[in-house]
Every structure is written in C-alpha cells, then in structure tokens.
Amino acid sequence: MKYLYFVVLSLIFSFGAQAAFIEGLEDVPVMEGLTQLPNDAITFGNEESRLVEAVLTSESKTFKEVSRFYKNTLPQMGWAYQGTRGRTLVFEREGEVIDISEESAEPLKVRITVKSKI
C-alpha cells in the first residue's frame, strides 16, 4: 500500500511539473524537453468533428523517450493505447484518434494529430 501511495504521488508531482499543453489540445501535454513549432500547427473543427495537428521538436530527446512518455501519460487522460503503425503510436478516446509520429530523428521532429473518427 505504501508503494502504491508513493507511485501515485510521484506521478502527480512529475505530471504537475509538466504544465505545458499542446496549443489547441488542452488535454495533451508537451513532454519536457520538446518544443512546439508554432508555425506548423493546424486546427480545424466544428461541433461534429475536429482536426488538430502540431509539430514538436527537440535536439536532445529520442522518439523512444517520447513514445514512453505518451504511453505512460495519455492513458491517465482517458486515451487508450491501440498500438503502432510503423513509427506511429495510435491512441483512441471517445470518438477521436491521436497519432504520434516520428518525422525525423536528428533533430527529432514529432507530429501529433488528433482527429475525429467520423
């Protein structure tokens, strides 16, 4: 029981330190060490569907680290991990899909796309 308490507190404090979220996606955090490229963002939507796309970059992180972060973090926010398609992580939640893809390794560029399943 003490171990579980410690794990929960660790998650809260580690996530609390990560306060930045992707512009247009108030429930998808930006991993520490990544920076969102503001000129590469796309946002489109209405009451029935939406499409939000963002590009994150880093000089020091790897896609393996990014993958681990989002596999651990997004389920806490209601996203269910569905697996991979090539170098793309796929999550689903309430009629939406989030794809996290590696576009380049050096420097690391990651494209995050949230779209309605409609």
Backbone torsions as a table, in degrees:
resi	resn	phi	psi	omega
1	MET	NA	-41.4	178.2
2	LYS	-62.8	-36.8	179.7
3	TYR	-63.6	-44.6	179.6
4	LEU	-61.6	-42.6	178.1
5	TYR	-60.3	-44.8	178.7
6	PHE	-61.6	-43.0	-179.9
7	VAL	-63.1	-46.0	180.0
8	VAL	-61.7	-45.9	178.0
9	LEU	-62.2	-40.2	178.6
10	SER	-61.2	-43.7	179.0
11	LEU	-63.8	-42.8	-180.0
12	ILE	-62.1	-47.7	-178.0
13	PHE	-70.2	-37.7	179.6
14	SER	-69.7	-37.5	178.4
15	PHE	-73.9	-35.9	179.0
16	GLY	-61.8	-33.5	178.3
17	ALA	-70.7	-21.1	179.9
18	GLN	-97.7	81.4	-172.4
19	ALA	-92.1	-10.5	-176.5
20	ALA	-81.7	138.0	177.0
21	PHE	-122.6	156.2	180.0
22	ILE	-65.3	133.2	179.2
23	GLU	-58.6	126.3	-177.5
24	GLY	90.3	-10.2	179.4
25	LEU	-130.4	82.5	-175.3
26	GLU	-65.7	-7.1	-179.5
27	ASP	-119.1	17.3	175.4
28	VAL	-124.9	108.8	-175.9
29	PRO	-74.1	155.6	171.2
30	VAL	-92.7	122.8	178.9
31	MET	-61.1	138.4	176.2
32	GLU	-56.9	133.5	-178.6
33	GLY	98.6	-9.9	175.5
34	LEU	-106.3	150.8	178.2
35	THR	-127.1	133.2	177.8
36	GLN	-78.9	135.0	175.8
37	LEU	-87.3	109.0	-171.6
38	PRO	-65.2	-30.3	-177.0
39	ASN	-80.1	-7.5	-178.8
40	ASP	-104.4	11.2	-178.0
41	ALA	-86.3	142.7	175.7
42	ILE	-128.4	132.4	176.0
43	THR	-137.0	126.6	178.8
44	PHE	-147.0	138.5	177.7
45	GLY	178.6	167.4	173.6
46	ASN	-148.2	-163.6	-177.8
47	GLU	-66.4	-25.4	-173.5
48	GLU	-95.6	-29.7	-176.7
49	SER	-155.3	164.6	176.1
50	ARG	-149.8	158.2	173.2
51	LEU	-139.0	121.1	176.3
52	VAL	-130.3	131.4	-179.0
53	GLU	-134.8	136.3	179.8
54	ALA	-139.5	149.9	176.0
55	VAL	-116.2	128.5	177.7
56	LEU	-113.1	149.6	-178.9
57	THR	-138.4	157.2	177.3
58	SER	-157.4	143.6	174.9
59	GLU	-88.2	-18.1	-171.3
60	SER	-119.8	-16.2	-177.4
61	LYS	-91.3	158.7	175.9
62	THR	-113.5	162.1	178.6
63	PHE	-66.5	-28.5	176.3
64	LYS	-61.9	-42.3	177.7
65	GLU	-66.4	-41.8	178.3
66	VAL	-61.8	-45.1	179.5
67	SER	-58.4	-47.9	-179.9
68	ARG	-60.9	-44.1	-179.6
69	PHE	-59.9	-50.9	-176.2
70	TYR	-71.7	-32.3	175.6
71	LYS	-64.8	-30.9	179.1
72	ASN	-86.3	-33.5	-172.1
73	THR	-89.3	-46.7	-173.7
74	LEU	-61.8	-37.4	176.6
75	PRO	-59.3	-28.6	176.6
76	GLN	-67.6	-18.2	-178.7
77	MET	-107.0	14.9	175.3
78	GLY	93.7	-1.2	179.3
79	TRP	-85.3	129.9	179.1
80	ALA	-99.0	124.6	179.3
81	TYR	-68.6	127.7	-177.1
82	GLN	-105.9	-11.9	-178.6
83	GLY	120.7	-161.9	-178.4
84	THR	-124.2	153.1	169.0
85	ARG	-124.8	100.7	-176.0
86	GLY	64.6	-121.2	178.3
87	ARG	-101.4	30.8	-179.3
88	THR	-121.4	126.4	173.0
89	LEU	-85.2	140.7	-178.8
90	VAL	-124.8	129.5	176.8
91	PHE	-128.5	152.9	176.1
92	GLU	-131.9	150.6	175.3
93	ARG	-162.5	126.6	171.1
94	GLU	40.9	54.9	175.9
95	GLY	81.2	9.9	178.3
96	GLU	-126.1	156.5	177.9
97	VAL	-125.4	138.4	172.8
98	ILE	-118.9	126.9	176.2
99	ASP	-110.4	133.2	177.4
100	ILE	-122.7	110.4	-172.0
101	SER	-120.1	141.5	173.0
102	GLU	-84.4	121.2	177.8
103	GLU	-95.0	-34.1	175.0
104	SER	-154.8	154.6	-176.4
105	ALA	-93.8	-36.3	-176.9
106	GLU	-137.2	106.5	-7.4
107	PRO	-70.7	157.0	180.0
108	LEU	-65.6	130.3	172.3
109	LYS	-129.4	127.1	-178.0
110	VAL	-123.3	128.4	176.3
111	ARG	-102.2	126.4	176.8
112	ILE	-113.6	122.9	-178.2
113	THR	-124.5	126.5	173.7
114	VAL	-114.4	127.5	-179.5
115	LYS	-143.3	152.7	175.9
116	SER	-71.8	148.8	-179.2
117	LYS	-80.1	-4.2	-177.5
118	ILE	-61.2	NA	NA
